[in-house]
Amino acid sequence: MEIKYSKSAVKFLKRQDTTTQHRIISVIEKLPVGDVVKLQGIDGFRLRVGNFRVIYDILGNIIDIIDVGSRGQIYR
């Protein structure tokens, strides 16, 4: 499967330290395995990586990473 990142997801990842970047990216590459929950009210899924959340959607053979953020701020 191909993984595409949005501009906001890339921006968030670049602001993190390299250890956190590698941890989040390694979990994203293993999708759809992980702590995944279907979102209510909007299309997409939520992946939990420690205190971070990855919001993504699956479009055919493409995993579209919509946003990455901290646990308290991602849903706003």
A tleap script that builds the chain and sets N, CA, C and O, in Angstrom:
source leaprc.protein.ff14SB
mol = sequence {
  NMET GLU ILE LYS TYR SER LYS SER ALA VAL
  LYS PHE LEU LYS ARG GLN ASP THR THR THR
  GLN HIE ARG ILE ILE SER VAL ILE GLU LYS
  LEU PRO VAL GLY ASP VAL VAL LYS LEU GLN
  GLY ILE ASP GLY PHE ARG LEU ARG VAL GLY
  ASN PHE ARG VAL ILE TYR ASP ILE LEU GLY
  ASN ILE ILE ASP ILE ILE ASP VAL GLY SER
  ARG GLY GLN ILE TYR CARG
}
set mol.1.N position { 0.825 -1.185 0.000 }
set mol.1.CA position { 0.000 0.000 0.000 }
set mol.1.C position { 0.867 1.246 0.000 }
set mol.1.O position { 1.932 1.282 0.617 }
set mol.2.N position { 0.403 2.249 -0.691 }
set mol.2.CA position { 1.108 3.528 -0.768 }
set mol.2.C position { 0.609 4.442 0.356 }
set mol.2.O position { -0.582 4.474 0.663 }
set mol.3.N position { 1.537 5.179 0.960 }
set mol.3.CA position { 1.187 6.102 2.043 }
set mol.3.C position { 1.433 7.525 1.566 }
set mol.3.O position { 2.529 7.857 1.115 }
set mol.4.N position { 0.385 8.381 1.671 }
set mol.4.CA position { 0.505 9.784 1.292 }
set mol.4.C position { 0.262 10.633 2.531 }
set mol.4.O position { -0.699 10.404 3.266 }
set mol.5.N position { 1.131 11.613 2.765 }
set mol.5.CA position { 1.039 12.489 3.925 }
set mol.5.C position { 0.510 13.863 3.506 }
set mol.5.O position { 0.902 14.387 2.463 }
set mol.6.N position { -0.373 14.442 4.312 }
set mol.6.CA position { -0.837 15.809 4.055 }
set mol.6.C position { 0.238 16.788 4.524 }
set mol.6.O position { 1.167 16.408 5.237 }
set mol.7.N position { 0.103 18.054 4.116 }
set mol.7.CA position { 1.071 19.072 4.516 }
set mol.7.C position { 1.087 19.266 6.025 }
set mol.7.O position { 2.152 19.447 6.614 }
set mol.8.N position { -0.085 19.230 6.659 }
set mol.8.CA position { -0.138 19.429 8.108 }
set mol.8.C position { 0.524 18.277 8.854 }
set mol.8.O position { 1.153 18.498 9.889 }
set mol.9.N position { 0.396 17.054 8.349 }
set mol.9.CA position { 1.034 15.898 8.980 }
set mol.9.C position { 2.553 15.997 8.878 }
set mol.9.O position { 3.265 15.729 9.846 }
set mol.10.N position { 3.048 16.384 7.698 }
set mol.10.CA position { 4.490 16.530 7.501 }
set mol.10.C position { 5.028 17.641 8.390 }
set mol.10.O position { 6.103 17.501 8.974 }
set mol.11.N position { 4.297 18.737 8.498 }
set mol.11.CA position { 4.712 19.865 9.323 }
set mol.11.C position { 4.819 19.450 10.787 }
set mol.11.O position { 5.784 19.810 11.462 }
set mol.12.N position { 3.833 18.692 11.286 }
set mol.12.CA position { 3.879 18.234 12.670 }
set mol.12.C position { 5.060 17.297 12.899 }
set mol.12.O position { 5.762 17.416 13.904 }
set mol.13.N position { 5.281 16.371 11.978 }
set mol.13.CA position { 6.381 15.417 12.142 }
set mol.13.C position { 7.738 16.112 12.140 }
set mol.13.O position { 8.633 15.716 12.886 }
set mol.14.N position { 7.904 17.143 11.312 }
set mol.14.CA position { 9.186 17.855 11.253 }
set mol.14.C position { 9.484 18.604 12.547 }
set mol.14.O position { 10.651 18.826 12.871 }
set mol.15.N position { 8.455 18.995 13.289 }
set mol.15.CA position { 8.651 19.718 14.545 }
set mol.15.C position { 9.028 18.794 15.701 }
set mol.15.O position { 9.455 19.277 16.750 }
set mol.16.N position { 8.883 17.494 15.539 }
set mol.16.CA position { 9.189 16.541 16.606 }
set mol.16.C position { 10.663 16.138 16.554 }
set mol.16.O position { 11.329 16.289 15.530 }
set mol.17.N position { 11.163 15.614 17.702 }
set mol.17.CA position { 12.538 15.112 17.719 }
set mol.17.C position { 12.624 13.836 16.892 }
set mol.17.O position { 11.603 13.214 16.597 }
set mol.18.N position { 13.830 13.449 16.520 }
set mol.18.CA position { 14.003 12.327 15.590 }
set mol.18.C position { 13.491 11.009 16.168 }
set mol.18.O position { 12.976 10.176 15.421 }
set mol.19.N position { 13.621 10.800 17.475 }
set mol.19.CA position { 13.132 9.562 18.081 }
set mol.19.C position { 11.622 9.450 17.916 }
set mol.19.O position { 11.106 8.392 17.557 }
set mol.20.N position { 10.916 10.548 18.181 }
set mol.20.CA position { 9.460 10.558 18.047 }
set mol.20.C position { 9.067 10.394 16.587 }
set mol.20.O position { 8.120 9.668 16.286 }
set mol.21.N position { 9.772 11.054 15.676 }
set mol.21.CA position { 9.490 10.921 14.244 }
set mol.21.C position { 9.579 9.469 13.813 }
set mol.21.O position { 8.672 8.952 13.160 }
set mol.22.N position { 10.668 8.811 14.177 }
set mol.22.CA position { 10.868 7.412 13.776 }
set mol.22.C position { 9.807 6.501 14.384 }
set mol.22.O position { 9.338 5.566 13.734 }
set mol.23.N position { 9.428 6.775 15.636 }
set mol.23.CA position { 8.410 5.958 16.296 }
set mol.23.C position { 7.067 6.073 15.594 }
set mol.23.O position { 6.405 5.064 15.354 }
set mol.24.N position { 6.655 7.306 15.258 }
set mol.24.CA position { 5.368 7.513 14.597 }
set mol.24.C position { 5.381 6.934 13.185 }
set mol.24.O position { 4.434 6.257 12.785 }
set mol.25.N position { 6.428 7.189 12.441 }
set mol.25.CA position { 6.519 6.709 11.049 }
set mol.25.C position { 6.570 5.179 11.004 }
set mol.25.O position { 5.964 4.573 10.120 }
set mol.26.N position { 7.280 4.549 11.937 }
set mol.26.CA position { 7.352 3.080 11.923 }
set mol.26.C position { 5.984 2.456 12.191 }
set mol.26.O position { 5.663 1.412 11.623 }
set mol.27.N position { 5.176 3.077 13.046 }
set mol.27.CA position { 3.828 2.553 13.308 }
set mol.27.C position { 2.925 2.794 12.101 }
set mol.27.O position { 2.106 1.940 11.762 }
set mol.28.N position { 3.067 3.951 11.449 }
set mol.28.CA position { 2.266 4.255 10.258 }
set mol.28.C position { 2.555 3.247 9.149 }
set mol.28.O position { 1.636 2.821 8.449 }
set mol.29.N position { 3.821 2.860 8.979 }
set mol.29.CA position { 4.189 1.918 7.930 }
set mol.29.C position { 3.605 0.530 8.154 }
set mol.29.O position { 3.517 -0.259 7.214 }
set mol.30.N position { 3.201 0.215 9.396 }
set mol.30.CA position { 2.625 -1.093 9.703 }
set mol.30.C position { 1.106 -1.123 9.559 }
set mol.30.O position { 0.487 -2.162 9.787 }
set mol.31.N position { 0.497 0.008 9.183 }
set mol.31.CA position { -0.968 0.066 9.043 }
set mol.31.C position { -1.460 -1.024 8.114 }
set mol.31.O position { -0.746 -1.357 7.169 }
set mol.32.N position { -2.596 -1.584 8.312 }
set mol.32.CA position { -3.674 -1.280 9.253 }
set mol.32.C position { -3.554 -1.985 10.590 }
set mol.32.O position { -4.536 -2.023 11.332 }
set mol.33.N position { -2.411 -2.542 10.936 }
set mol.33.CA position { -2.209 -3.191 12.229 }
set mol.33.C position { -1.896 -2.119 13.268 }
set mol.33.O position { -1.146 -1.186 12.984 }
set mol.34.N position { -2.453 -2.240 14.447 }
set mol.34.CA position { -2.193 -1.287 15.519 }
set mol.34.C position { -3.478 -0.963 16.260 }
set mol.34.O position { -4.508 -1.603 16.048 }
set mol.35.N position { -3.410 0.029 17.124 }
set mol.35.CA position { -4.570 0.465 17.896 }
set mol.35.C position { -5.401 1.395 17.023 }
set mol.35.O position { -5.266 2.616 17.109 }
set mol.36.N position { -6.262 0.823 16.179 }
set mol.36.CA position { -7.035 1.569 15.187 }
set mol.36.C position { -8.510 1.558 15.575 }
set mol.36.O position { -9.069 0.523 15.938 }
set mol.37.N position { -9.131 2.748 15.487 }
set mol.37.CA position { -10.554 2.890 15.779 }
set mol.37.C position { -11.182 3.713 14.670 }
set mol.37.O position { -10.613 4.716 14.240 }
set mol.38.N position { -12.358 3.294 14.201 }
set mol.38.CA position { -13.095 4.073 13.203 }
set mol.38.C position { -13.652 5.312 13.871 }
set mol.38.O position { -14.219 5.232 14.961 }
set mol.39.N position { -13.492 6.470 13.218 }
set mol.39.CA position { -13.986 7.725 13.770 }
set mol.39.C position { -15.489 7.831 13.596 }
set mol.39.O position { -16.048 7.323 12.623 }
set mol.40.N position { -16.134 8.487 14.533 }
set mol.40.CA position { -17.572 8.710 14.451 }
set mol.40.C position { -17.822 10.126 13.957 }
set mol.40.O position { -17.143 11.062 14.379 }
set mol.41.N position { -18.781 10.287 13.077 }
set mol.41.CA position { -19.150 11.603 12.587 }
set mol.41.C position { -18.419 12.043 11.338 }
set mol.41.O position { -18.952 12.839 10.565 }
set mol.42.N position { -17.204 11.545 11.118 }
set mol.42.CA position { -16.455 11.859 9.899 }
set mol.42.C position { -15.868 10.567 9.354 }
set mol.42.O position { -15.756 9.572 10.070 }
set mol.43.N position { -15.498 10.592 8.088 }
set mol.43.CA position { -14.861 9.418 7.495 }
set mol.43.C position { -13.427 9.343 7.975 }
set mol.43.O position { -12.762 10.369 8.114 }
set mol.44.N position { -12.952 8.156 8.227 }
set mol.44.CA position { -11.562 7.985 8.587 }
set mol.44.C position { -11.377 7.106 9.806 }
set mol.44.O position { -12.329 6.593 10.394 }
set mol.45.N position { -10.112 6.954 10.160 }
set mol.45.CA position { -9.707 6.112 11.265 }
set mol.45.C position { -8.717 6.861 12.132 }
set mol.45.O position { -8.100 7.832 11.694 }
set mol.46.N position { -8.566 6.395 13.387 }
set mol.46.CA position { -7.621 6.974 14.320 }
set mol.46.C position { -6.626 5.902 14.725 }
set mol.46.O position { -7.015 4.793 15.093 }
set mol.47.N position { -5.344 6.229 14.659 }
set mol.47.CA position { -4.282 5.329 15.099 }
set mol.47.C position { -3.621 5.956 16.316 }
set mol.47.O position { -3.222 7.120 16.273 }
set mol.48.N position { -3.502 5.199 17.397 }
set mol.48.CA position { -2.883 5.707 18.615 }
set mol.48.C position { -1.421 5.305 18.657 }
set mol.48.O position { -1.081 4.133 18.490 }
set mol.49.N position { -0.543 6.308 18.887 }
set mol.49.CA position { 0.893 6.069 19.040 }
set mol.49.C position { 1.316 6.806 20.305 }
set mol.49.O position { 1.736 7.961 20.236 }
set mol.50.N position { 1.209 6.156 21.453 }
set mol.50.CA position { 1.527 6.817 22.724 }
set mol.50.C position { 0.572 7.977 22.961 }
set mol.50.O position { -0.645 7.788 22.970 }
set mol.51.N position { 1.118 9.187 23.154 }
set mol.51.CA position { 0.305 10.383 23.365 }
set mol.51.C position { -0.035 11.088 22.059 }
set mol.51.O position { -0.585 12.190 22.082 }
set mol.52.N position { 0.276 10.486 20.939 }
set mol.52.CA position { 0.002 11.074 19.634 }
set mol.52.C position { -1.100 10.301 18.929 }
set mol.52.O position { -1.295 9.110 19.172 }
set mol.53.N position { -1.817 10.995 18.054 }
set mol.53.CA position { -2.880 10.366 17.275 }
set mol.53.C position { -2.642 10.658 15.799 }
set mol.53.O position { -2.250 11.764 15.424 }
set mol.54.N position { -2.885 9.655 14.974 }
set mol.54.CA position { -2.766 9.784 13.521 }
set mol.54.C position { -4.172 9.589 12.948 }
set mol.54.O position { -4.786 8.541 13.148 }
set mol.55.N position { -4.677 10.595 12.237 }
set mol.55.CA position { -5.973 10.514 11.589 }
set mol.55.C position { -5.706 10.173 10.125 }
set mol.55.O position { -4.959 10.876 9.444 }
set mol.56.N position { -6.319 9.098 9.648 }
set mol.56.CA position { -6.069 8.676 8.268 }
set mol.56.C position { -7.326 8.089 7.662 }
set mol.56.O position { -8.298 7.789 8.356 }
set mol.57.N position { -7.282 7.932 6.345 }
set mol.57.CA position { -8.372 7.307 5.608 }
set mol.57.C position { -7.764 6.396 4.560 }
set mol.57.O position { -6.654 6.640 4.086 }
set mol.58.N position { -8.481 5.353 4.200 }
set mol.58.CA position { -8.009 4.410 3.186 }
set mol.58.C position { -8.815 4.641 1.916 }
set mol.58.O position { -10.039 4.508 1.916 }
set mol.59.N position { -8.127 4.987 0.839 }
set mol.59.CA position { -8.750 5.244 -0.452 }
set mol.59.C position { -8.216 4.225 -1.447 }
set mol.59.O position { -7.202 4.464 -2.103 }
set mol.60.N position { -8.892 3.094 -1.559 }
set mol.60.CA position { -8.433 2.035 -2.456 }
set mol.60.C position { -7.153 1.423 -1.934 }
set mol.60.O position { -7.153 0.774 -0.888 }
set mol.61.N position { -6.060 1.625 -2.654 }
set mol.61.CA position { -4.760 1.079 -2.287 }
set mol.61.C position { -3.865 2.151 -1.671 }
set mol.61.O position { -2.663 1.932 -1.519 }
set mol.62.N position { -4.426 3.300 -1.314 }
set mol.62.CA position { -3.659 4.420 -0.784 }
set mol.62.C position { -4.113 4.715 0.640 }
set mol.62.O position { -5.309 4.840 0.905 }
set mol.63.N position { -3.157 4.826 1.548 }
set mol.63.CA position { -3.439 5.275 2.909 }
set mol.63.C position { -3.133 6.762 2.944 }
set mol.63.O position { -1.985 7.167 2.759 }
set mol.64.N position { -4.155 7.577 3.182 }
set mol.64.CA position { -4.026 9.034 3.174 }
set mol.64.C position { -3.938 9.514 4.622 }
set mol.64.O position { -4.932 9.490 5.347 }
set mol.65.N position { -2.743 9.954 5.043 }
set mol.65.CA position { -2.541 10.466 6.392 }
set mol.65.C position { -3.057 11.903 6.406 }
set mol.65.O position { -2.441 12.792 5.818 }
set mol.66.N position { -4.181 12.125 7.073 }
set mol.66.CA position { -4.826 13.429 7.074 }
set mol.66.C position { -4.153 14.361 8.067 }
set mol.66.O position { -3.859 15.508 7.733 }
set mol.67.N position { -3.904 13.887 9.284 }
set mol.67.CA position { -3.308 14.747 10.303 }
set mol.67.C position { -2.639 13.902 11.368 }
set mol.67.O position { -3.033 12.765 11.626 }
set mol.68.N position { -1.613 14.486 11.986 }
set mol.68.CA position { -0.919 13.868 13.115 }
set mol.68.C position { -0.841 14.944 14.180 }
set mol.68.O position { -0.539 16.098 13.877 }
set mol.69.N position { -1.114 14.576 15.432 }
set mol.69.CA position { -1.064 15.576 16.492 }
set mol.69.C position { -1.066 14.941 17.858 }
set mol.69.O position { -1.165 13.722 18.003 }
set mol.70.N position { -0.952 15.805 18.869 }
set mol.70.CA position { -0.998 15.303 20.240 }
set mol.70.C position { -2.410 14.927 20.612 }
set mol.70.O position { -3.374 15.381 19.995 }
set mol.71.N position { -2.521 14.114 21.602 }
set mol.71.CA position { -3.792 13.524 21.999 }
set mol.71.C position { -4.875 14.569 22.269 }
set mol.71.O position { -6.018 14.368 21.859 }
set mol.72.N position { -4.562 15.660 22.934 }
set mol.72.CA position { -5.571 16.639 23.309 }
set mol.72.C position { -5.961 17.596 22.204 }
set mol.72.O position { -7.037 18.191 22.265 }
set mol.73.N position { -5.116 17.763 21.189 }
set mol.73.CA position { -5.335 18.794 20.181 }
set mol.73.C position { -5.833 18.273 18.833 }
set mol.73.O position { -6.329 19.057 18.025 }
set mol.74.N position { -5.716 17.004 18.578 }
set mol.74.CA position { -5.959 16.460 17.242 }
set mol.74.C position { -7.418 16.516 16.828 }
set mol.74.O position { -7.698 16.636 15.636 }
set mol.75.N position { -8.354 16.436 17.752 }
set mol.75.CA position { -9.756 16.347 17.401 }
set mol.75.C position { -10.436 17.703 17.275 }
set mol.75.O position { -11.634 17.756 16.997 }
set mol.76.N position { -9.716 18.789 17.469 }
set mol.76.CA position { -10.306 20.136 17.398 }
set mol.76.C position { -10.293 20.676 16.013 }
set mol.76.O position { -10.751 21.795 15.782 }
savepdb mol mol.pdb
quit
